[in-house]
Amino acid sequence: MDLYELISRLGLALGIGLLIGLERGWRRREAEPGSRAAGIRTFAISGLLGSLSAALAQALSKQGLGEAASVAGGIVLGVAFAAYSLAITLFSRDENRAAGSLSATTAIAGMLTFALGAYAFLGDMRIAAGAAVATTALLASREKLHGWVESITWPELRSGVVLLAMTFIALPLVPNEPLGPFGGVNLREVWIIAIVLASVSFLGYAAVKYFGLRRGLLLAAAAGGLASSTAVTITNARHAAAGEGASRPLAAGVAIASAVMFLRVAGIVAVLKPELLVLVAPALLAAALAALGFAVAWMAAGKTSGKYRSGGFRNPFDLFSVVGFAVFLGAIIVLSRAVAEAFGAAGAIAGAIIVGLADVDAVTVSMLHLTPGNLSREQAVSAILAAVASDTVSKVAIGAVIGRGWFAADLAAMALGSLAAGGVAAWLTFVFVTD
């Protein structure tokens, strides 16, 4: 390590202490002099102390004594950290007694400052700096974080924990290989579908809670449509059936998610097979505009009409129904493969229609990979548009079976309008653009 790098690392350690100490000092700025366990100076020195302790440990490790030197360096750094931790803990305890409070934040922040100072000398400087910024942001967000925790209900906490467990505990354990006939179903892909469904439902719940019914539904629908417009449809249909929220804003959310889905498919084509975009884009853009038109009309009508009452969402998502529908979508995928195997290349469109009920993106990618070897440009485009149409019709079925009432009627009108606009645009494209 040359002199320039040495100074840079020591300077970063000092800066880390100053940054965290600035937040700690500002928070206790009105305290009497001598009543604070640690302020900006103490934290700055703590970062520098950690860095110098790491420098001493590294120097011992380079004395040519082999493994014994490395152990000695580790012991020196460990003893320095333990001594510092004891000192900052004792002073923080005395500060709490004088103030009549109970908090370990200052002690923990001091230990972390020491550790980050040591890591700034021994490790990646970017990680050390980023961790210091994140730590300062967390310390400065105390009031907001405490208020947020106080506002969380038990169903919200339970759903959040379940969603995290599904993603970070269960997902790595699910086999990532196909099982069953006709190529089988990848259980990990089915579980990912369940995670997407639960995430979209939780996102919608949170958006409505913090942004209000109308804005929350639209924001959640637009974000959810990037992953799965079907998930948005299922979520909003359940809310409509339970009377949680106005029917038309819920339908408008599905319309926005559908518009995002149309544009998402066009984006996939533009990335993988840009030469096919001229055949696909007109139909998808026309369908997206039609869906957005319905969404705007419904939201505008909802402001003046008392026909559609408002309400709140009671539950972020139901685990068993989410997993059950994910299994159903997996069965649809197996069925589509059976159709494709039975009819060969001629069954590409039929298979696309079936798979489109569950996964438009999968159909789009697979059809693009089959072009121009197994499918012509026109056949691939027809299969993609057929899958998109199938997905749009499936929203009507979901609305009728789960949502019912005005929600189902609104989805049927939106689907009919989007299919009509997209169909006309596709017909004109095939007439005037194709050879």
C-alpha positions, 0 to 999 in steps of 0.5 A: 500500500503506497502513501497515497492509498494509505492517506486515502483510506485513513481519510475515508475512516475519518470521514465516516466518523464525521458523517455518523457523528454529525447526525448524532451530534445534531440530534443531541445539539440541545443537550448540556455540555458534558452530558453526551456520551459521544458527539461529532468529535468522538465519532470522528476519532472512533472511525480513525481509531478503527482504521489505525487499529486495522493498520497495526493489525496488518503491520503485524501480519506482514512481519514474516512470521506466517500464520502466527503473525496473522493470528497476532494481527487478528488478536490486536484488532479484536482486543482494540474493538472489545476495549472500544466497545466496553468504553462506549457502552459504559459512557452510553449507559451513564448518558441514559441514566442522566437523561432517564432514557433507555437506548443502545443506539449510540453504543451500537453506532459507535461500534459500527463506526469503529468497524467501518473505519477498520474495514475502510483500511482493510477492505473495499472503500466503496462498500465502507462509504456506502455502509456509512451513508446507509447507517446515517440515513437509518439514524436520521430516519428514527421518527419516520421509522418508529411512526411506520412501525406503530402504524403497521397492523398484524395482518400487514406484518404477517403478510410481509414476513410470509412474503419474505420467507417465500422469497428468501427462504423457500425459493432457494429450496425449491427444485429448479428442474422440470417435473411431470409429463410433456416436459413437466413444470419447473417448480421454481417457476411456479413458486416465482409466479406465486411470489409475483402474485403475492407481491402485486397484492401486497404492493396494491395494499400498501399503495392504497394505504399510503397514497389513497384509493385512487392514486394507490390503485393506479400506482400499484397497477402500473408497477404490477403490470411490469411483472404480471397484469394477471396478478393485478387482475386477480388481486383487484377482482378479490378486492371487488368481490369483498367490497374493498374499494370502488369497482371502477377504480379497481377495473381502471387499475386492471386496464392500466396493468393491461396497457403496461402488458401490451407495451411490455411485450412490444419491448421484449420484441424490440430487444430480441427481434427488432425486425418484427417490431413493425408487425407487432407494434401497431396492434399492441400500441392500439390495444394499449391506447384503448385500455388507457382510454377506458382507465381514464374514462372510469377514473373521471366518471368515478369522481362525479358518480356515487354509484361506485362506493369506496372502501379500504383493503383489509388483507394484503394477500391470502397465501393459500389462494395465491399458491393455489392459483400458481399451481393452476397456472402451472397446469395450464403450461403443461396442457399447452405443451401437450397440445404443442406435442400433439399437433407439432408446428401447426399447434404453435398458435393453439399452444400460444393461446393456452400458455397466454392464459398464464404467461405472455412473456414466455410465449413471446420469447419462445416464438421469437427464438423459433423465428425464422428457423421453425416459424415464419415472421407472420406465424411468430407474430400471429402466435404472439398476438394470439397469446396477448389476446388470450391473456386479455380474454382471461381477465374477463374470465377472472373478473366474472368468476372472482370479481363479478358484478360491475367489475366483471362488466367493466373488464369485459368492455375493456377487453372487447375495446382493446381486442377490437383496436388491436385486431383492426391494427393487426389486420391493416398491418398484415395487409399493407406491411407484409409481402 
